[in-house]
Amino acid sequence: MSEPIFDPNILPEIPLQDRGYGYLVGTELFLVRHGQSMTNIYENLVSYDPNLTALGWAQALRVGDYMAQTLPVDVVISSPLRRAHSTALAVAHAQGLNVLEMAGLEEFFAPFYDEMPLHHPTRPWWGRVDWSPTSEAAPGFTAFRNRVLAALAEILERWAGQRICIVSHGGTMGVITAAMVGSNQLSVWQHNTGISHFLWPEWKRWMVMFINRREHLLDLNPEDYPHPPETEPADNGFYRVPEGLITSWSDLPAHPQLAFLSNHLRRSDRILFLQPPDPLTPLRVSLRSRSAAILSDDLFLLEAGELRRAVLNANHIRYQYLFLPLPYPDDYFDYVVIPETCHKVDQEEILRVVKAPAGVIRYRPQEDQVP
C-alpha cells in the first residue's frame, strides 16, 4: 500500500483563541535549552548522559519561575536525556504540570558540520540557493534532522492549538528553529535555558516572536555556584575531573547508619533518598539497585554526586532537585531513605510513593557527616 501524498496546501484546522495578542492564536511553541550540564564545563568528562551542574540547576529553577510568571504553557515535553529532563522538571513544576518525554528530541551524537556547504561572508549561501541536504550529500545531518522533525510533527499534531514547551538541546533546537523559519540549515547559538517562541496566528503562517531570550539570568552570578573543590580549572576556562577521583566503588564512604543498605538491597529494588546526608552515601549503597533517585535542594550536593555518578557511569542512578509533590507514581519505590530532621516532605507523600510503610528508613544525621 502506497504512502498518502502530503499536500502542503491543505492545512489542518487548528483551534484559535484570544490570548491577549490582539489577534487570534492557535498553537504556541516554546523551545528551551537545558541548563549548564557537566559536559558543558568539564572538558575531560566522558558521559553519554550527563546531568546539570549546580549552576545548571539554578538556571533551570530561574527559567521555570520566569515562564510560570510570563509565559504560561499547557504541556511540557522533554528530551529523554537527563540534562533536558531535569530542566523540564523545573519548568513543569513551576506551573503544576508533569513532564512528558518524547523520543527523537535527543541531541546529535556524531558531528555533521563538514557536510554543510560553506557560506559566503557577505552573500549568505551564494551559489548554493538550490542546495538541500540529502542522505547522500549529508547523511549525518539528514538522519539527525529527520529524527527531530518527526518528533516535532507528532508534537504539533497531538497538541495542536495548545501552548507547548519543548525542553531539549542546542542542536535539536537549531533543527526545529530552521524548520520554523523555512531554512535547510540555520546556525543558531542557544544559551543554556535560552527561550525561543513561535506561534500560529489566525493568518495561518508560523510567526517568530523571539529567539534565545534569557533575561531570567541577568542577575544570576555563576561565581555563586563553584564547582566541587577537588575539580581542577583548565587554562581555557573549563574544568577537569582529576584522575583517580574514584578508584573503586567499594572505596566510597557511606553514612554509618546507612552503610548496611549496601548488603540489604536486591537488584530488583528501587530506592529513593530524600535530602541525603552527603553526595556519596546514596551512590555507594544503591549501585546494586534497579534504580535510585536522590532528591535534594542542595545544588552543590547535586553536582558533587552527579560528577561521581558520571565517572562511574551508573546510569540507573539519578540526582534530582527536591520538587514537591514528588514526581513519581504511587507505590513506585521499595525503600525511601530520609533523615529524622527532614520535615519538608509530608508523611502522606512519603507513604504514597513507597510500596509498604516498612520500606521507610529514617536515620539520625551526625555532625561528622561524610564530606
N, C-alpha and C positions, 0 to 999 in steps of 0.2 A: 504494500500500500504506500503510495507516494505521500510525501510530506505536503501539508497545505501551503499554498503560496501566500506569503505575507504581503499585504498591500499597505504601504505606508500612508496612503491617502485615506484609509478607513481608520478613524480614531475611536478608541473606546470612550464610552460615556463615563466621565469622572465626576462624582458629586462635587458641586460647588457650594460655597457658603461665604458669608460675610465674616471676616476675622479682623476687621478694622483697618484694612489696607486702602479702602476707598474703591475697591473693586472686588468681585467675587473670586475666590481662590479655591482650588481643588487640592491636589497633593502638594505637600511641602516636604522637601528633603534637606536634612541637615547632615553634614559629614563632620565627624570629629576624629582627629588623630589621637592615638593613645598618649598617655603621659610618658615622661622620660623613662626608658627601660634600661635594664642592666647593660645590654649590648650597645646602647647609645653612648655609654660613658666608659665602660670597661673594655679596653681595646683587645685584651688577650683572653676574654671570657668566651668560651665555646659553649653555646647553649642553643638547642633547637627552639626552645620556647621560654625565653626569659620573662620575668615579671617586672614590675615597676621598682624604681629606686624610691627613697624617701621623698625626694623632690618630685618624682613622678606621681606619687600618691597625693602630695599636696596640690599638684596641678590638677589631678583628677577631681579632687574634692572642690577645687575652685570652679572648674568648668561645670561641675554638677550643680553647684549653688547658683552660678550665673545663669545657666539655662533655665533652671526652675523659676527664676525671677523674671527673666526677659524673653526666653524662647521656649515656651512650653511645647511638649510633644505628646503624642498618643502612644507611641511604641518606640522601644529602644532595641536595636538589633546589633549584635556584636560578631566580629570575627571570633572563631573558637580559640585563638591564641591568647595566652593568659594576660599579656600586657594590654591587649584591647579589652578583654573581658573584665579585667579589674577596673579599667577606666569606665567602661559601660555600667558597672555596678554603681559607681558614684553618680553618674548621670541619672540612672533609673531610680535609685533610692531617693534622690532629692525630689523626685516627682511621684513617688509612691507607685512605681512601676517595677515589673520584673524584666530581666534581660533575656532576650531570645537569641540563641546562637544560630548563625547561618553559615553552613559550609560553602566555600567558594570565595569568601571575603579575606582569606589569609593573604599575607604578604608574599611577594615572589621570592623564590629560593635560588634562582640562577640568574645572574646579571644578563641583561639583554641590550645594553646601551650601544654596543658596537653594531647592532642590527639596524639602528636608526640612521637614515641619511643625514648628512651634515646640513646645518643651517647656514645661510649667508648672513653675515653680521649686520648688513644694512637692508637686505631684502629677504626677509624670512621665507624659507622654503623655495628660494629662487631656483628655477629649473626642476623643481620636484612637485609641481602642482598636481600631477597625476599619480603620485606615489601613494600606494596604500599597502599596509602590512599584509603579507600572506604567509601561510605556513612554510612556503619555500624560501621566501626572502627574509622572514623574521620569525623563525619557529618558536624561539623562546618568548618573544613578546606576544605573538598571537595566541599561544597557549595560555599565557597569563591573562591577557585581555579577555579572551573568550570565557574563561572561568569566572572572572569578576563580573562581566556583563551578563552572564547567565543568572548569577545570583541577584544582580541589580534588577533584571527584568522580573524575576519572581517576586522580589520585594515590592516593586512598584505596582504589580498587578494584584498582589494579595492585599495590600494596604492602600489601595487607590483612594484618594480623597482625604487621607489622614496626614497628620504631621509625623514624619518618620525621622528618627535619628539613627544613623549608621556609625558605629564606632569601629574604626579599622586602622589602617596603616598608610604611610606616605605613598607607597607605590599603588596600593589599591585605590586611594583617594585620587591619585593622579589619573588613573584609567577612568574612574567614574566622572571626574571633572571634565576630562577630554570628551567623553561621550555626551555630557550635558551641553557642551558648547559646540558640538559637531566637529571635533578635530580627530584626525587619525592618531596623532601623538602630540601631547602638550606637556611640557615640563612645568610642574608646579611644586614649589617648595612648601612643604607642610610643616609648620612648627608643632611641637608637642602640645596637644589639646587645642590646636587651632581649629576654628569652626568655619565651615562653608555652608551657604544657604542657597537653595534653588527652589522655585515654586512654579506651579502650573496655574496661571491666571485664566480668567474667563475667555481671553482671546486665543487660548489653546496653543501656546508656544512656551517652552521652558524659559524661565527668566532667571538670570543670575542676580541674586541680591547682594551677596558679598562672598569673598574667599579669604580664608585664613585669618579670621577675626580672633583677637586674643587680648582684649582689654582686661579680661578677668585675671591676667597675670601681671598687670602693671606694677603692683606693689608687692609682688612675691619675690623675696630675695633668696636666690639659690644658696648663698652663703649660710643661711639659717638651717640648711639641711646637709651637713657634712656627711661624707661617706665614712664607713667603718674605719677606725684608726689603723687597722692592720693593712689597709689597702695603700697602694703606692701611687702618687701622682706622676704622670709621664710628662715629658717635655712639650708635648703637643696639646696640652690642655685636657687630655684624657687621663684615666686612671688604669692601674694594672692590679690584677689579683696576684698576690705573692705566691711563688712556688711553695708547695708544701702547706698551703692553708689547711688542707685536710689530708693527712697521710693515710688514715684508715677510719672507717665509720665507727669502729669499735673504740677509737680513742676519744670520741666526742663525749664530753661530760654530760651529766644529767642531774636534775634536782634530786636530792637524796630520797625524797618521799615519792618520787615518780619513776625512779630507775627500774623498779620491779616490772613496769609495763613492757619493757623490752622482752621479757620472757612470758608475759601474760597474753600478748596479742596473738591472734591467729591470722593467717594470710587472708582470710575472708572478711576480717573486721574493718569497719570504718570508724575512725576516731576524730573527735573534734576537740581542739584546745581553745579555750576562751581566756583571753588575757594571760598568756603563758608567762612563767617567771623569767624567761630568757629565750633567746632565739635558738638555742642548741638542744634543749631538752625535747621539744616536740620532734625535731629531726632525728635525734638519737633513738627515741623509743618507738617511732612509728615507721621505721624503714621496712618492717615486715607487713604492715597493714595493707589492705586492699586500696584504701585511700585515706588521706589525712588532711584536715583543714585546720589552719592556725589563724585565728581571728584576734586582732589586737588593734588598738587605736594609737599605739606607739610606732610612729613611722620609721624610726631608726631601728627598732627591733625587727620590723618587717624587712628592711633592706639587708640587715645583717643575716637574718635567717635565709632569705631568698638567695643571697650570694652563695651561701654554703649548699643550699639545695641544688642550685645550678651547677656548682662544681661537682657534686655527687651525681648529677643527672637523675635525681629522684623525681620523676615526672608524676608520680602518684600523690605527691605532697603539694599543697597549695597554701601559701601565705596570703592572707586577705585582710582587708580592713574590717573592723567590727561594725558592720551595718546591722541595725535592728529595725524591724524584725529580722531574724536570721534568714538568709536567702537559701533555705534548704527545705525540702518537703518533710512531712510528718514521718516519724519513725525511721529517719534516714541513717542515724549513727548507732553503732553498737555501744560506744563509750563517749561521754562528754567529760572533759577534764577542766576544772575551774577552781581558782583559789577561793578559800573561805571568805576572803576580804573583798571579793568582787561582787558588787550589787548592781552592776549596770544591766545585767540580763535577768529578767524575771524568771522565777522558778517555773512558771507555766510555759514559758518559751523554751526553757531547757528540756522540760519533760515532753514537749511537743516533738522535738527533733530526735530524741533518744528512744530506742526500742523498748527499754524497760527501765524503771527507776533505779534498779540495782546497777545500771551502767553509768550512773553519775558518780564521778570520782572527785571529791573535794580534798584539798590539801592546804596546809598552813604555810604561807610563804616565809622564808627566812631572810634575815638581813644580809647574810653572806651568800647571796644567790650567785649562780654561775654567771660570769661576765659575758 
